[in-house]
Amino acid sequence: MARPNLFFVCVDCLRADFVGTDHADTPFLDGLAEEGSFYREMYGTATTTTPCVTSFMTGTYSERNGVYSLEEARLDESVPTLAEHLSAAGYETAAMVTGPIVADTGLDRGFDEYVHRDRTAELVGDWFDTAAGTLDGLSEPFFCYLHLWEIHDPVRVPDGYDDPAYGRYPYARTLSALDRRLERLCDRLPPNTALAVHGDHGEAIAYRDSYLHRLCKFLRTGVRYGLGVDTRGLERRLKRRFDREPPVPDHFMEDGHGENVYDFVATVPFVLSGPGVEAATVDAQVRQVDVMPTLLEAVGVDRGDHPVDGESLLPPGGVTDRDAYIRACGKSLLREDNWQRAVRAAGHKYIEYPERDWAPELYDLDSDPLELHPVEDDRVASRLEARIPEEGVRPGEKLEIDGLLEDLGYK
């Protein structure tokens, strides 16, 4: 039997709680989640794009692959990509990408065609025809990776969708429009095609229209990230006041992504459907590093003996909780000394600040799912701290992409 094609769609900033819920009007995505294998407790490797994409394209953490941030982002030559595995197995490979996923990262390795487009070229706009033409022109078996930017801030709601019927937030309304275009595009896929839909990281969206939020966040950024003052206690008091019953899980002091490792920005959906994929909803905690081994198994391609940090999620019925390692390394943190690392395991989350002389945080996620009330439990904290990966050799080389990042909205 011929190997199936693989169409892999990453919707940048897609929150897990906006798939299979009523936060947005997304019948296509919801249908995929019902008909395929839906992993709704997956945690991103980081909360900013390039490390996440590298992680799910290689099955490895930054400490192994060398991609630590948006700028320190050149993939280690010894780490093979999903596209390289599939190309070696005889697949035609094509990528349609945007955002910071430029070819200089090394993520173009293994692709016969790697096209990076401007962020304004959207599937909800005229660029749809270009995407459809690329997909139609591929020979089977093919692997096509599509990276979408529509719900990344700043969001532009397409005509006809700026209505509460499509969700409370512009983010939700744009996602509703994107859902229709994705369905149209996927209708063109050959029958023997596995379809994967994923988010690289989530997004904080609930307080974007609040002037008080903007002022508090501006002050916080200057004092905490600029001056290095530990403002976490004050921030938590403000969050507890405003975040008692948020419309969606979020924190008053946050918007966007990349600045923290909380669940609302670290949890991402992963849906796999197509030939031989069973319908299942998986509630076990899994990781973004599990994506690459899963996709290779889904299409029957062996990855050889190359070391990875993840493992396959197939069959879905046999999946149990796995430790999730998460980093915050966004450009909005201003400097590397503001980065964070976390481990989510055994119903708790441990957060540390490697370059700051600040006490770590520990959250009991069962009693405090919004992560507003840190607890003290030295035994649990020590156990989780020991599960943080050892840092590998840092390449020290940064990409010259400051102009691109500014255009993308990273200030």
Secondary structure, 3 states (H helix, E strand, C coil): CCCCEEEEEEECCCCHHHCCCCCECCHHHHHHHHHCEEEEEEECCECCHHHHHHHHHHCCCHHHHCCCCCCCCCCCCCCCCHHHHHHHCCCEEEEEECCCCCHHHCCCCCCCEEEECCCCCCCCCCCHHHHHHHHHCCCCCEEEEEEECCCCCCCCCCCCCCCHHHECCHHHHHHHHHHHHHHHHHCCCCCCEEEEEECCCCCECCCCCCHHHHHHHHHHHHHHHHCCCCCHHHHHHHHHHHCCCCCCCCCCCCCECCCCCCHHHHEEEEEEECCCCCCEEECCCEEHHHHHHHHHHHCCCCCCCCCCCCCCCCCHHHCCCCCEEEEECCHHHCCHHHCEEEEEECCEEEEECCCCCCCCEEEECCCCCCCCCCCCCHHHHHHHHCCCCCCCCCCCCCCCCHHHHHHCCCC
